[in-house]
Amino acid sequence: MNKELEAQVRLPKDKSQKQDLLKKGFIPAVVYGKNMDSIAVSVNTNALKKILAEAGANALIHMKIKQNEEIKEHQVLLKSVQHEPVHRTLIHADFHEVSLKDKILATVTVHLTGIAPGVAKGGILTQQLWKVEVECLAASIPETLMIDISGLDVGDGITLADLVLPPGVKVIGEGHAHVVSVIAQAGEAAAPVEEEAAAAE
């Protein structure tokens, strides 16, 4: 289900207006897309925060942009946000209009679940990728990709080709690229060779 967000058209590049918006609990934002001119808008800060908390950064947002008495509706994705450097409060956002019929590229965060048996045997869990790029419809972007590592022994790994993806979602990248693996600690592999050499003497 799409998340709804109301927006109000504003005058771009108006610094005094920007400060007024922030004081009232709104942030300036820009909406742009392939088949539209960029629109300077303002959105409620808490409303945007709620969407991010509930659905993540890849949430498909049904934005209603109001100008005078007219309302125009757009399907958008949040592309970037700016934070105030000291207090880390939201101060600006960029939204990209998308088509519900065309596939797009999106970056999805990877989360590991379970405990790898190889770690209990002295192996080191190494995560090579924390985010992966996927291709899918805007409405099908996963919030996160959960990867179960409970089957990984020392020397095992999970590649992009091994990922279990939702229907209609394709991962972008070399299939053999490792996302996570359990490697032996330095020196472990050499130990048996040294022991054999000692026995031969």
C-alpha positions as CSV (number, residue, x, y, z in Angstrom):
1,M,0.0,0.0,0.0
2,N,1.3,3.4,-1.0
3,K,2.1,6.0,1.6
4,E,0.4,9.3,1.2
5,L,2.2,12.6,1.7
6,E,0.7,16.1,1.2
7,A,2.8,18.9,-0.3
8,Q,2.4,22.6,-1.0
9,V,4.0,24.5,-3.9
10,R,6.4,27.1,-2.7
11,L,8.6,29.8,-4.1
12,P,12.1,28.3,-4.9
13,K,15.3,29.9,-3.6
14,D,13.6,31.9,-0.9
15,K,15.9,31.8,2.1
16,S,13.6,33.6,4.5
17,Q,10.7,31.3,3.4
18,K,12.9,28.3,4.1
19,Q,13.6,29.4,7.7
20,D,9.8,30.0,8.2
21,L,9.0,26.5,7.0
22,L,11.5,24.9,9.3
23,K,10.1,26.8,12.3
24,K,6.6,25.6,11.4
25,G,7.6,22.0,11.2
26,F,7.9,21.8,7.4
27,I,10.9,21.3,5.1
28,P,11.5,22.6,1.6
29,A,11.7,19.8,-1.1
30,V,11.9,19.4,-4.8
31,V,9.9,17.0,-7.0
32,Y,11.3,16.1,-10.5
33,G,10.9,13.5,-13.1
34,K,11.5,12.5,-16.7
35,N,8.2,13.9,-18.0
36,M,7.7,16.9,-15.8
37,D,9.3,20.2,-14.8
38,S,10.9,20.4,-11.3
39,I,8.4,21.6,-8.7
40,A,9.5,23.4,-5.5
41,V,7.3,22.2,-2.6
42,S,7.2,21.9,1.2
43,V,6.2,18.8,3.1
44,N,5.5,18.2,6.8
45,T,8.7,17.0,8.5
46,N,6.9,14.6,10.9
47,A,4.8,13.1,8.1
48,L,7.9,12.3,6.1
49,K,9.7,10.9,9.2
50,K,6.8,8.6,9.8
51,I,6.9,7.2,6.3
52,L,10.6,6.6,6.6
53,A,10.1,4.8,10.0
54,E,7.3,2.7,8.8
55,A,8.3,1.8,5.2
56,G,11.9,2.8,4.8
57,A,13.8,4.9,2.3
58,N,12.4,3.0,-0.7
59,A,8.8,3.6,0.1
60,L,6.6,4.4,-2.8
61,I,4.8,7.7,-1.9
62,H,1.6,8.9,-3.3
63,M,2.2,12.7,-3.2
64,K,-0.6,15.2,-3.4
65,I,0.8,18.6,-4.5
66,K,-1.5,21.5,-3.8
67,Q,-1.2,24.8,-5.6
68,N,-4.0,27.4,-4.9
69,E,-7.1,25.3,-5.1
70,E,-5.7,22.7,-7.5
71,I,-4.2,19.3,-6.4
72,K,-2.0,17.2,-8.6
73,E,-1.0,13.7,-7.7
74,H,2.3,12.0,-8.3
75,Q,3.9,8.7,-7.5
76,V,7.4,9.4,-6.1
77,L,10.4,7.9,-4.4
78,L,12.6,9.7,-1.9
79,K,15.9,10.2,-3.6
80,S,17.9,12.1,-1.0
81,V,17.6,14.1,2.2
82,Q,19.8,16.8,3.8
83,H,20.3,17.0,7.5
84,E,21.4,20.0,9.6
85,P,25.1,19.1,10.5
86,V,24.9,19.7,14.2
87,H,21.5,18.4,15.3
88,R,20.9,16.1,12.3
89,T,17.4,17.4,11.8
90,L,15.9,17.1,8.3
91,I,16.2,20.4,6.3
92,H,15.6,19.4,2.7
93,A,14.4,16.4,0.5
94,D,14.4,15.4,-3.1
95,F,11.6,13.3,-4.6
96,H,11.7,11.5,-8.0
97,E,8.5,10.9,-9.9
98,V,8.3,7.3,-11.2
99,S,6.0,5.3,-13.5
100,L,4.2,2.4,-12.0
101,K,4.6,0.5,-15.3
102,D,8.3,0.9,-15.8
103,K,11.0,-1.0,-14.0
104,I,13.6,1.1,-12.1
105,L,16.9,0.6,-10.3
106,A,16.9,0.9,-6.5
107,T,19.5,0.3,-3.7
108,V,18.3,-2.0,-1.0
109,T,20.0,-2.6,2.4
110,V,21.1,-6.1,3.4
111,H,20.3,-7.5,6.8
112,L,21.8,-10.7,8.2
113,T,19.7,-13.1,10.3
114,G,20.7,-16.2,12.2
115,I,24.1,-17.4,13.6
116,A,26.7,-18.9,11.4
117,P,28.0,-22.3,12.8
118,G,31.4,-21.5,11.2
119,V,31.9,-18.6,13.6
120,A,31.6,-21.0,16.6
121,K,34.4,-23.0,15.1
122,G,36.7,-20.0,15.0
123,G,35.8,-18.6,11.6
124,I,35.4,-14.9,10.9
125,L,32.1,-13.6,9.5
126,T,32.9,-11.1,6.8
127,Q,30.2,-9.1,5.1
128,Q,31.3,-7.8,1.7
129,L,28.1,-6.0,0.7
130,W,25.8,-3.9,2.9
131,K,23.6,-2.7,0.1
132,V,22.7,-4.3,-3.3
133,E,21.2,-2.8,-6.4
134,V,17.9,-4.3,-7.7
135,E,15.7,-3.8,-10.7
136,C,11.9,-4.0,-10.4
137,L,8.7,-2.0,-10.5
138,A,8.5,0.9,-8.1
139,A,5.7,-0.8,-6.1
140,S,7.8,-3.9,-5.7
141,I,11.0,-2.5,-4.2
142,P,11.9,-4.5,-1.0
143,E,12.4,-2.5,2.2
144,T,15.3,-4.7,3.0
145,L,16.8,-8.0,1.9
146,M,17.0,-10.5,4.7
147,I,19.9,-13.1,4.4
148,D,19.9,-16.2,6.6
149,I,23.5,-17.1,7.5
150,S,22.6,-20.1,9.8
151,G,23.9,-22.5,7.2
152,L,27.4,-21.0,6.8
153,D,30.4,-23.1,7.9
154,V,34.0,-22.1,7.7
155,G,34.8,-21.5,4.0
156,D,31.1,-21.0,3.0
157,G,29.6,-17.9,1.5
158,I,26.5,-16.4,0.0
159,T,26.8,-14.7,-3.4
160,L,24.4,-12.4,-5.3
161,A,23.3,-15.4,-7.3
162,D,22.3,-17.2,-4.1
163,L,19.9,-14.4,-2.9
164,V,16.3,-15.4,-2.5
165,L,14.4,-12.4,-4.0
166,P,10.7,-11.4,-4.0
167,P,8.8,-12.1,-7.3
168,G,9.6,-9.6,-10.0
169,V,12.8,-8.4,-8.4
170,K,16.2,-8.9,-10.1
171,V,19.5,-8.2,-8.5
172,I,22.1,-6.2,-10.5
173,G,25.8,-7.3,-10.4
174,E,28.1,-10.2,-11.0
175,G,26.4,-13.4,-9.7
176,H,29.6,-14.7,-8.1
177,A,30.2,-11.6,-6.0
178,H,30.1,-12.5,-2.3
179,V,27.6,-10.7,0.0
180,V,28.8,-12.5,3.1
181,S,31.2,-15.3,3.9
182,V,32.9,-17.1,6.8
183,I,36.6,-17.2,6.4
184,A,39.3,-19.1,8.4
185,Q,41.5,-17.1,10.7
186,A,45.0,-16.4,9.5
187,G,47.3,-19.4,10.2
188,E,44.6,-22.0,10.5
189,A,45.0,-23.3,7.0
190,A,48.8,-23.6,7.5
191,A,48.6,-25.6,10.7
192,P,47.9,-29.0,9.2
193,V,50.8,-28.6,6.8
194,E,53.2,-27.8,9.6
195,E,52.0,-30.8,11.7
196,E,52.6,-33.1,8.7
197,A,56.1,-31.7,8.3
198,A,56.8,-32.3,11.9
199,A,55.5,-35.9,11.8
200,A,57.7,-36.6,8.8
201,E,60.8,-35.6,10.7
